[in-house]
Amino acid sequence: MPHDAGPDHSRRKERSRQAILEATRALVVEQPYDKVTVEAIASRAGVGKQTIYRRWPSKSAVVFAAVLALSEGADGQSVVLPDTGDLEADLKQVMRATVAEFDDPSFDRLIRAVNTEIANDPDLAAEYREKLSRPLDDAKKARLRTAERDGQLLPGTDFDLLLEMLYAPLFQRWLHRSGPLTPTYADALVEATLRAFGGR
Amino acid sequence: MPHDAGPDHSRRKERSRQAILEATRALVVEQPYDKVTVEAIASRAGVGKQTIYRRWPSKSAVVFAAVLALSEGADGQSVVLPDTGDLEADLKQVMRATVAEFDDPSFDRLIRAVNTEIANDPDLAAEYREKLSRPLDDAKKARLRTAERDGQLLPGTDFDLLLEMLYAPLFQRWLHRSGPLTPTYADALVEATLRAFGGR
């Protein structure tokens, strides 16, 4: 008799997981966030509501998982920042890409939804830091360490502070829609940050 | 016969407005944000729900008004930043006060609620900029202009960029609970900002 733990079952489970996460992303992009419900996600994914609740306790948990899944790479693959030996050029490349990403309307609604959740839920904020921010920050810090060794940053630079001064202005400008997100802005952030922390 | 437009009526209206705004602030501080409803506010303020809806279209509008009311000063009184002639000392004083404010639990829940609303509502974001951020930014820029004239800032400094690099890291650290909010942190932000934009 068939039972529920074979490879077919695993494959089906993974397919249903992917369908749920895709449905979640599509709905968040298309609809006002308070209109996105677990019921709507289930219906769009073609699964029962209980299939979602068996895996995630709440709407915020599914939305969060849907965003996390976007940065799931191949196993063991970790984020690496460009290293041409020129810190300013490398940071400008990364910041221009980040600014463009925040300026993309689909990405915008998805990240706005996640931000609402983590701003009001300390546990989700901690999970976000652990699973998304920390690996990214580690990659950025590895690049900064090389630059410090090459004399392109002041010795003893506080990398957390540097990364906050580089990224937080962009994040706030995006969140509050308080100014344009342009390549010029990306460059200006890098230049000011390197005036603050750059070596001789 | 008494009618509804005399000075008594105005006074009653203003008292009920204040009661509603105080009830809103109290509830937001005491309860999870999704538990705060227009009904609960009306009941706490001792008014009918319609009294609230006559003045504000939604919960988010009342919450926003409740926070705005905190910065209502005496008529015509505008915000001014300290000016001892020493930009670094003045900015450290202001930033230490701001960090302490964000680290206060009552303030925290109130501003977190407002941030959730403005992150998801472009119109409210624009009103927030107009009524709260802009007057504060104008006061800060007046202080920066004096400093630029005194040679304490690079000529032609982009004040918007400077203010973002000074404040956005604190805002993001607070919003994402990603690090301690201390006087040392306030000072470090001022020092790095002045390395980026400070004159000779």
Interface residues (C-beta under 8 A of the other chain):
Chain A: Y33 R112 N115 T116 I118 A119 N120 P122 A125 A126 Y128 R129 S133 D158 D160 L161 L162 E164 M165 Y167 A168 P169 F171 Q172 R173 L175 H176 R177 S178 G179 A188 L189 A192 T193 R195 A196 F197
Chain B: Y33 R112 N115 T116 I118 A119 N120 P122 A125 A126 Y128 R129 S133 D158 D160 L161 L162 E164 M165 Y167 A168 P169 F171 Q172 R173 L175 H176 R177 S178 G179 A188 L189 A192 T193 R195 A196 F197
